Amino acid sequence: MRFKDPGLIRGALSHRSYAFEQGADENNERLEFLGDAVLGLVVTDLAYTRFPDLSEGDLAKLRAATVNMTALADVAMEIGLGEYLLLGKGEEQSGGRSKSSILGDAMEAVLGAMYLDRGIEPVSRLIERLFWPRMIAYARGGGERDYKTGLQELAARDLGGVPQYRVKDRGPDHAKEFTATVYLGRKPYGTGQGRSKKEAEQEAARIAHERLIHERQGSEG
């Protein structure tokens, strides 16, 4: 992606931790706000026009599965966005380039920057290229899963216990970041980030679910 205004893409990649260390006023939060709206509009239009048989409720579920933090972070990782992020030293040292919340926010900020730089048509084409495969997968039954429910069922069957979640938040009210850790038998099994408690818990549950599956396969082998 080439930008007419290089300042826009630099702003989109500037995490608040980097802006704070540099004494700069601008970070990518405003562009993230814009990109979220642009992404929502384009995905809603795709859902409405390409899936004429879906009800309003199913369209809403399709959109939610396409634009959530996990999907955004997955797309960001696929295009290697993490290596271009401008992070503060603390975030750099704590693995910020692979955090779902930071990647997802940056992905939205890049879309917002592209909208300002190029207009709606180019950014719509990019969104379709990046997110359409996920919409198709969801429509075919391969989309987002409820990992909290899946983990609860798996833990009850394999461990005879119930997952416990501990959630922390940080940041201002308009841009809170939640971190959830799920415990099984007092042992941490997965940690996830998100812009809501629900997103963070789902991400933690996904990681724990995959870990339990891996452990079961190892014991069977």
N, C-alpha and C positions, 0 to 999 in steps of 0.2 A: 504494500500500500504506500503510494507516494502522496505526500501532502503538499499543497500549495503553501500552506502556512505551517512551517516546522514547529512553531511554538505550540500549536494545538496538540500535536502528537506527543510532544514532550510533557505538556500539561497532563495529558491522559495517562501517561506512564508514571507520573509523580505521586507516590503515596504520601499521605500526610506526615509520616515519620521523616521522610526525606525533606519535605517542605519545612518542617519544624527545625531540623538541623541546619538547613540552609538559610533560615530566617526569611523564608519567602511566604508571601500571603496566599499564593495559589497552590492548590493540590488538585487531585483528580475528582474530588467529590461533586463539584457542580457539573462536570462533564458526565460523571456517572449518573447523576439525576436525569440529565437530558437523554443519555443513551438508553436508560431504562425505559423511558417513554417511547423512544424511537423503536427499540426492539419489540416492545409490547404491541405497538401499532402494526408493525410489519408482520409479526407472527400471527396476530389476530386476523389480519387481512388474508394471509395464507390459509389459515385454518378455515375461515369463513368461505373462501372461494374454492378451495381444493377438496373440502369435505362437506358437500351440500347435504348429506344425509345425517350429519351429527346434530344432536339437540344442543340447545344453549348450554345446558349443564356439561355435556361431553366436550363441547368446544372450550369451555372454561378449564376443564381438567387437562385438555391437550395443551392449552396455552401455559398453564401452571407447570406442567411437566417439562415444557420446552425452555422456559425462561428462569427456572429456579437456580439457586446458587451452584448446585452440583453440576447441572448441565452447562452453565456458564464457565465454571472452572475447567470442566472437561474440554470444552472448545478451546479455551485459552491454552491449555496444556498441549492440545493437538497442534496448534499453530506456533508453539514455542514462545508464547508471550512473556512467560516468567523471566526469561533471560534478559529482557529489555527493560524490566521494571527499575525505577529509581527508588531505592529504599533507604531508610535510615539504618545506621549501624546495628541497632538493636534488632530490628526486623530482619536484617540480613543474617545476623548470627543465629536467629531463632527459626530459620527456614522459611522466611516470608515468601520466597519465590515459589514455593509449592503449597502455600496455604490457600484453601478453596475460597475463603472470603476475599482475600487480596486479589487473587486471580479473577474471580467473578466480577468484582468491582472494576478492575482495570479493563476487563473485556467490554463492559458497558460504557466505560469512559472513552475507549477507543471508538466505539460506534457513535457516541455523541460527538466526538471530535471529527469523525469522518462526515457526519451529517452537516456540521457547520462548514467544513472545508469543501465538500463536493455536492451536497444536496441529497435529497431523499432517494433518487433513483439508484445511484451507485451503492449507497449503503444498503438499500433494499436487496440488491443483487448479492451483496456480500452476505447479508443475513440469511438469505435463502440458501446460498451455497453451504454455509456453515451449520445451519439449524434444521434445514429440511429433512436430512436423513434421520434426525431424532424424532421429528414429527411423524414420519412414516413408520419408524420403529414402534412408537407409542401406539399409533393407530392399529398396528398389527399385533399388539399385545406384548411388545418387548420394551415398553417404556419404563418410566419410573415405578419403583416398587415401594411398598410401605415396609421399610426395613425394621422399624420398631416392632411391628407385629410379628414379622418373620423371626426376628431375634428372640422375642419372648417365647415363641413356640419352640424354637430350636434349643434355647437355654433350658426350658422346662423339660424337654425330652432328654437332652444329653447331660445336663448338670443338676436337674431337679431344683433349679432356683429361678429367681425373677430378676431381670436387669434393674439396676438402680442408676439414675442419672444425676450428675452434679453439674450445674450450669453456672458459669460466671459471665459477666458482661463488662464491657469497657467502652469508653467513648461517650460523646455527647448524645443527648436524647434523639437527635435527628439522624445520627449515624452510628448507632450502637453496633457493636460486634460481639456475638455470643460464642462462647466456647463450652462445649459439653463433653463430659467424659462419662462413659458407661462402665459400670462395675458389675462383674459377675463373681459372686462369692468373695466379695471384698477385693477383688483383683481388677485393675483397670484393663479393659479389653479394647477400647477404641476412643479416640478423641476427634471431634469434628468442630468446624467453625461455620457460622452462618449469620445472616442479618436478622434472624429471629431465633427464638429458643427452639421452635419446631425444626427449623432447618439444621441447626447445630446438632440436635438430638438425632435427627435422621441420618446425618453424615456419620456421627459416632456409631450409630447402630449398624450402618452399612459396613464400616470397617470391622466392627466386632463380629458381625454375621459372617463376613468373608474369612476372618481368623478362625472362627469355630468350624467352618466348613473345612478349612485347610487342616486343622488339628484332627478332625474326624478322619479325613482321607489319610493322614499320616499314620494314625493308629490302626486303620484298616490295612494299610500297606505293610 
